[in-house]
């Protein structure tokens, strides 16, 4: 292995971050009071079944009989017109 190769370069530790990026993250944070109203969509992780209301009482998908659900929250302006 040659001296000065890319493998011998010093790496920054994962815990350290650049101060500029930390300040930018604080600047763009939206307070909860100013956030948009959201609509929550639920679907089965395995088969993609979407219940008409909330998750069934038993917690099991009526289509594939698994109990793994995913939830997505979308702001109202991003919801397509046919889903409103």
C-alpha positions as CSV (number, residue, x, y, z in Angstrom):
1,X,0.0,0.0,0.0
2,X,1.3,3.4,-0.9
3,X,1.9,6.1,1.6
4,X,-0.8,8.8,1.4
5,X,-3.4,6.7,-0.2
6,X,-7.1,7.3,0.5
7,X,-7.2,4.6,3.1
8,X,-4.8,6.4,5.4
9,X,-6.7,9.7,5.3
10,X,-8.0,10.9,8.6
11,X,-11.7,10.7,9.0
12,X,-13.9,12.9,11.1
13,X,-15.8,11.2,13.9
14,X,-19.5,10.5,13.3
15,X,-20.5,12.5,16.4
16,X,-19.1,15.8,15.2
17,X,-21.0,18.0,12.9
18,X,-20.2,21.3,11.2
19,X,-21.5,24.2,13.2
20,X,-23.0,25.8,10.1
21,X,-25.3,22.8,9.5
22,X,-26.4,22.7,13.1
23,X,-27.4,26.4,12.9
24,X,-29.3,25.8,9.7
25,X,-31.3,23.0,11.2
26,X,-32.5,25.2,14.0
27,X,-33.3,28.0,11.6
28,X,-35.7,25.9,9.5
29,X,-37.6,24.1,12.3
30,X,-41.3,24.7,12.2
31,X,-43.1,25.1,15.5
32,X,-46.1,22.8,16.1
33,X,-48.5,25.7,16.3
34,X,-47.6,26.8,12.7
35,X,-47.7,23.4,11.1
36,X,-50.4,22.5,8.5
37,X,-53.3,20.2,9.2
38,X,-52.4,16.6,8.1
39,X,-54.4,13.6,7.0
40,X,-53.3,10.2,8.1
41,X,-53.4,7.2,5.7
42,X,-53.1,3.6,6.9
43,X,-52.1,0.6,4.9
44,X,-51.0,-3.0,5.4
45,X,-47.2,-3.4,5.2
46,X,-47.4,-6.8,3.5
47,X,-50.3,-6.6,0.9
48,X,-51.0,-2.9,0.6
49,X,-54.7,-3.2,1.8
50,X,-56.1,0.2,2.9
51,X,-58.9,0.0,5.4
52,X,-61.8,2.4,4.9
53,X,-61.7,3.8,8.4
54,X,-59.1,3.0,11.0
55,X,-57.3,-0.3,11.6
56,X,-59.7,-3.2,12.2
57,X,-60.7,-3.9,15.8
58,X,-58.7,-7.2,15.8
59,X,-55.6,-5.5,14.5
60,X,-55.2,-8.2,11.8
61,X,-55.4,-7.4,8.1
62,X,-58.6,-9.0,6.6
63,X,-56.8,-9.7,3.3
64,X,-53.5,-11.3,4.3
65,X,-54.0,-11.9,8.1
66,X,-50.8,-10.1,9.1
67,X,-50.8,-7.4,11.7
68,X,-48.1,-4.9,10.5
69,X,-49.6,-1.5,9.6
70,X,-47.9,1.6,8.1
71,X,-49.2,5.1,8.7
72,X,-48.4,8.2,6.6
73,X,-49.3,11.7,7.5
74,X,-49.6,14.1,4.5
75,X,-50.3,17.9,4.7
76,X,-53.6,18.8,3.2
77,X,-52.2,20.7,0.2
78,X,-50.2,17.6,-0.9
79,X,-53.3,15.3,-1.0
80,X,-54.5,14.6,-4.6
81,X,-58.0,15.8,-5.4
82,X,-59.3,12.3,-6.0
83,X,-58.4,11.4,-2.4
84,X,-60.0,14.3,-0.6
